[in-house]
Amino acid sequence: MSDAIDLRPTLLIPDWPAPDSVRAFVTTRETGPSQGEFAAFNPAAHVRDNPDHVALCRRLLQKEIGDERPLLWLNQTHGARVQQGYQADVPEADAAMATSADYACVVLTADCLPVMFCNRAGTQVAVAHAGWRGLAGGVLEAAVAAMNCEPDDILVWLGPAISNAQFEVGPEVYGAFVAVHPETAEAFDHSPYRMGHYMADLYRLARFRLEALGIENISGGHFCTACESRFYSYRRDGGKTGRMASVIWIKH
């Protein structure tokens, strides 16, 4: 299979007031070389997809950001560690940041929330993988702390994640948030499907966490991976599916 032009990914470009020095996008599953359940652009190597197709997706992804900088891939564990600095051997982390144009930060998602950050000067960028465990565990707070900026200097974009209409969770998820911050109860509705369960709003939970840090410039947050066929959805697709890549970098 060749790197033909029609295999290039279809990209979602964030709509946020980032400076010109910041570049970012999210891949979709609309076009690409991946096949079957993983169609059509899956750059995730851990989901039992054809490794040749994954490798081709990664080469095509590299072309989108330019060959002069590598992608910083992570081994994501639903934790709160932030990788600072390029490391080729796939560090264990759920967020990454860069303060130079030497590499691009990337996280993979398929219902979890990708959160992009930059400062107003465009000299720092970061991206976090924030499912409910990451949000409860403080991954957004860790990313903000790593940037070491004043809150009003930070811009945020909330990328494609599962919406509250599709995200039913158990009482343990509700308790993980409300026991620490009772105000977050407003991000949960009682499930119409099962007694004692809730419909969780990842976007509201993320906004609560960010606003508690004093961050007010927050864009995005209007997607639903489980509703929109252009996105992979772990829940909708029964666990066998690809991943979108959320990529952010500083241009030279």
N, C-alpha and C positions, 0 to 999 in steps of 0.2 A: 504494500500500500504506500503510495507516494504522498508527499506533503502538498497535495493539490490545493489550489486557492479555495475551492468550494468546501474544503474540510475545516477552514478557519472557524473558530467559535463565534457565535453571535453574542455580543457583549452588552451587558447592562451598565450604563455609565451613571454614577451617582449624581444626583441633583442636589448640590450643596455649595456653599460659598467658599470652597477651598481656593487658595491662591494658585496662580498659574504654574508654579513649580511642583505642584502635587498632581500626580496621575493615579487613577484608580478605576477599577472595573470589577464586575462579577460576571463569570461565565454563565451561560444558560445551556440547556440541553437541546437547543433547537437545531444546531448544525454541528457536524464533526464526524469522526471515524468510528466512534463506539457503536456497538451492535446490541440488539436484543434489549434486555431490561436496562442496560447501561447506555442506550442511545440517548443523545448522539455525541456528547462531549464529556467524557469522564476522566479527569486527571488523577483520580484517587487510586493508589496502588494497593490499598488494604481491603478492598471490597470483593475480591475474587473475580475481577474482570480479566479479560484477555490482556496479559502484560504487554503484548506488542501494541495493542490499541492504546493502553494507558501511556506507554512511552511516546507514541506519536502525539497524543494529546498534550503531553508535557513539552514536546519539541515545538508544537504549534503555539502553545502558551508562551514559551520563551520568545518566539518571534514577535508576539504582541508587545512585549516590553523592551525588546531589543537585546541583541547578543552581548552587549557590553556589561550587563549586570546579571548575576544569577538570581534564581528564586530561592528564598529561604523556606524550605519545607519543614513542617513540624510533625512530630508524633503527638497527636492531640489525645488528652486523657480526661477531659472535662474538669480540669483543674484550674489553677489561677496563676501559674508561672508565666512570666514574660521573658521571651528570649531577646536579649540585647546584643547585637553584633552577629555577623554572619558565621554560620557553622555548617559545614557541608555534610556532616554525618547525622542529620535529622535529629535535632535535640527534642527532648520531651518538654512541651510547653503548649499553652493554649492561647497565647498572644505573642506578637512580635512587634518590635519597633525599630526604626532606622533614623539616624541623624545625618546620613550622607546618601549620595546617589549610588553607592557601591553595590547594593542589592535591593531586591523587592521583597516585601513581606506578603505572606499568603496564608490563609486558613481555608479549610474545606468544610462545607456544611451541606445538610440536606434536611432541614427543618429547624436546626439550631440557628441562632441569630448571629450573623457576622456584623461586627461593629467597627467602623473605621474612624480614625482620629487623625487630626493634624493640628499644628499650631498656626496662628494667623500669618506668621512670617514664611511658612512653608519649609521650615528647616527641620521639622520633626514629623514623622508619620508613624502610625501604629494600626494594627488590626487585631481584633479579639474574636475568638470562637466562644459564644455565650449561649449554651443551652440552659435549662433551669439549674443544673448542678453548678455550672460555671458562674451564673448570676448569683446564686446563693453563696457560692464560695468566694466571691469577691474578685472575679477576673477583670471586671471593668475598673474597679478601684485600683487594682494592681497595675493595669495599663496606664491609667492616669498618673499614678505615683511615679512610674518609670519615666514619663514625659517630663515631670518636674516643672510644670508650667502653672501659671495662675489660671484659675478656672475660666475666666473670661477671655483667655487667650486660646482656648481649645475649641475646635469645631468637631462635630460628631455627625456621622451618617449611619443610620440603622438600615441594614440591608435585608434581603429576602429571608423571611422566617415563617414558620407556621403561625397562623392567626388563632386568636382565642376561640373562634367558632369551630375550629378543628382540633384543638389541643386539649383533650381530656386528660386529667391527672388525678392521682390518688391523694388521700389526706396527708401523706408524708411530704408531698411537695408543698401543699398549702402551709403545713406546719413549719417547714424549713424557712419560709419567708416571714410568716406572721408572728412566729414566736420571737423573732429578733426585731422586726419592724411591723407592729400591728397595723400601721397605715396601709401596708401593701395588700390588705384584705380586699381593697377596692379593685385589684387586678385579677380577682377570681370571682367567677359566677358559678352558682350551683349547676352541676351537670343535669341536663334533661334526660340523660341516658342511664345513669347509675346513681343510686343513693350513696351519699357520702363522698362523691367525687366532684371535681371542679373543672371548669373550663378556664385555663390559665392564659393570661395575656403577656407574652414575653416582651412585647414592645412597651407596655406600661411598666412592667417590672424594671426594664432597662432604664426607662426614663426616670423612674423613681430613684434608682441608684445614682444616676448621673446628676440629677437635680440636687440630690442630697450632698453632692460634692461641690455644688455651686456652678455647674455647667448648664448654660441656658441655650446655647446655639446648637440645637439638635434637629437634624433633618431626617427625612426618610420615614420608615416605619409603617408603610401602607401596603405591604405585600402579603401574600399567603402562598407558601410553597405547596401546601396540600391542595389548594384550589386551582392554581395556575399550572397548566401543563408544560410551560416552558422551564419549570424548575423541577429538580429532583425532590422527592419527599420520602423520607424513610418510613413515616407512618402510613401514608397513602399507598406506597408501593410494597408494603409488607416486609420491609427490611432489606429487600434485595434491590439495590438501586445504586446509582452513581453519586457523585458529589459535585457541587458548584465550587469554583475557586474564587475567593475574594482577594484581590491583589491591589496593593498600594505601594507607591514608590515616589522618590524625589527625582525629578529629571535633572540631567546635567545642565 
